């Protein structure tokens, strides 16, 4: 993997693979720093194409197009993790790619990710590899009553997941995934969920935002609130968990670590997202340096910004037809609409952030 010889200067170009809302907000953040972006997406109607002068629409595994993309970029990043590993490796031979193929490969597969986290000495729910219906039954027998079967790869916002409460449930869920390699996780009786959104620079500098309390509806994040109910000691522990993971991956950029908070206060790692994260959108209004600016800074080799929070905040997602009420939403806080043409059920159309009070 190529490394940056020196920081990308203003006027330089950051390549972003993926043209959804995260790519859109990354492009806007880059523009504020005087950097250009070139966005690569597999369809021509990407929301991020609306906020960049340089756009390429081609399959994510088109190596010829990726070669041309690399030639116009000084550094490259991505807004989602379900990308062909060989395509990222191809890019990395030609241009610095942040956070890099290793972090991508580690977090694309839930079993690989959970095993990696466990080897770091961090706590997770119990988990088992499942590659057959028989193995699903046998794995369930090792759990204490119920669990969640997930496909090892792909899946988000509840896709590729099924709650199971018996060996027959586990076997049926595996068959519903059409034999896709899966992982069975024990059900965690947690009090609430939080996440740590943090950044690591190429030289190892680290900066973490205050962990928000995250609430989900139908497996989709509904709102993130800061501050959370975590004690100061738990906040310190949560940030240390994120740093341990980032250092072990030699990570460059922003990542999110989703955590369960057990009834006894124990912090368990749920998932790692190797990118900017929905639960960090509140940082745009409530922090000196947003997660999007922070990620661009890290990718471009700039010093990391200060993640200090200057206000309490609540960020709520706007899902599906809720976006039709944009006039009312515009009156109630900082409104971000993503420029998506069709408001489908379960689709994130935007978000609104409300500040709750300035910090002294």
Buried (B, 14 or more C-beta within 10 A) or exposed (E): BBEBEEBBEEEBBBBBBBBBBBBBBBBBBBBEBEBBBBBBBBEEEBBBBBBBEBBBBBEBEBEEBBBBBBEEBBBBBBBBBEBBEEBBBBBBEBBBBBBBBBBBBBBBBBBBBBBBBBEEEBBBBBBBBBEBBEBBBBBBEEBEEBBBBBBBBBBBBEEBBBEBEEBEBBBBBBEEBEEBBBBBBBBBEBEBBBBBBBBBBBEEEBBBBBBBBBEEEEEBBEBBBBBBEBEEEBBEBBBBBBBBBBEBBBBBBBBBBBBBBBEEEBBBBBBBBBBBBBBBBBBBBBBEBBBBBBBBBBBBBBEBBEBEBEBBBBBBBBBBEBBEEBEEBEEEBBBBBBBBEEBEEEBBBBBBBBBEEEEE
